[in-house]
Amino acid sequence: MRGFSPQVVFPQTSWGGGKASGIGRELGSWGLSAFLGIKHITAPR
């Protein structure tokens, strides 16, 4: 069976797997937040 499935690609949207695929998502602010960690830093003035 042969078929053709046209895909519309929007570069602004996230891409990559989620959940157990281990790839993660990239592009977009929600994708960037997956790579960030919040830390509390105290320093003398």
C-alpha positions, 0 to 999 in steps of 0.5 A, a space after each residue: 500500500 502506498 500513500 501520500 500524506 502531505 505535512 504542513 510545517 510551521 517553524 514556530 511550533 515545537 517539534 520532537 517527541 514527548 514523554 518516554 521517547 527521550 527526545 523532548 521538545 524544542 522551539 517555543 517558550 514552553 520547550 525552552 522551560 524544559 531545559 531550565 532549572 530554577 535556583 535560589 542564589 544568595 550573595 553578599 552585597 
